[in-house]
C-alpha cells in the first residue's frame, strides 16, 4: 500500500495574515491537501470570511480569527481561540503576516520603521511563542521571508530587509530549539510575486522583470506549492533552511 507523503489529512494549520495574497493561496492549497485551516486577519473580516466560504465550497475546512500580528496581546488572544477550535493542538504554523513600507534612511518616519518591526519580527515571535507548546511532535513551522534577506536590490527597502534577515535568524535558532520534538522550521523567501500590493504591470514591474531570468513575476499559488511541500512528510529532513523562490533573480 502506497503512502501519500504530500497529504495533510487531519492536520491543524494556522496561516497568519491569510485573507489575501500569498497567505490566501497557502490557506486554499493546504485545505485542498486535507488540512483544517485557521487564518488570521487584522482589518479585512469580509475578505477573510469570503475566503473561508471559498475553501468550504470546494470541500475544504477553514475558519477565520481576528488577530493583528503587530499587537502581542491580540496575537495571544487569537491563538487561544484557534487552539480552542482545534481542541488544544496545532500541527503546522505558517507565519505569513507581514508588511513592506519603503523609505530611504533619514527620510522614513520612525513609526513606519516600528510598524514593520512589530508585524514582521515581533508578530512572528509572538505567534510562534504562543503556539509552540501546543504543537504536536513532527510539526512544521514555515516562515514567509523575502529574497531581500539575501540581497537588497533596490533603494528604500532597508528596514523591510532587516526584518526579513531577523526572520531568517529566528528560523535557524528555532530549528535547533525544536529539533528534539522533530518540529522543523524553515523560511520561504519569495522574490517578486504578483499581488494587489505588488502588481505585475507598470514601469517598475517592467524594470523588475528585466532582472528575472524567467522574465515574469511569480504567482502566490507557486509560493503556496513550496509551503505545502515543506508542510508535508516528504520534507521531514529539511530544517533551518532559507529557500528562495524568485525565478532566478538572485542566481
Secondary structure by P-SEA (a helix, b strand, c coil): ccccccccccbbbbbcccccaaaaaaaaaaaaaccbbbbbbcccaaaaaaaaaaaaaacccbbbbbbccccaaaaaaaaaaaaaaacccccbbbcccbbbbbbccccccaaaaaaaaacccaaaaaaaaaccccccccbbbbbbccccccccccccaaaaaaaaaaaaaaaaaaaaacccccbbbbbbbbccccccccccccaaaaaaaaaccccccccaaaaaaaaaaaacccccccccccccccccccc
